[in-house]
């Protein structure tokens, strides 16, 4: 049940483009700082930074380009 709520929140987030851009940047900037600063040598922090950064980039890109349609009808 909790997974459905998280999925619903994510779907509502990407529909609001400005909020998606803000959340994407909020995830990408700290992840990039952790990844490129070299201050953190723990393997799990670098892995977590990669996952959070990739998620942030995906949300940011969706906010910039908009949501793609599920299908396209060729019968025109």
Secondary structure, 3 states (H helix, E strand, C coil): CHHHHHHHHHHHHHHCHHHHHHHHHHHHHHHHHHHHHCCCCCHHHHHHHHHHHHHHHHHHHHHHHCCCCCCCCCCC
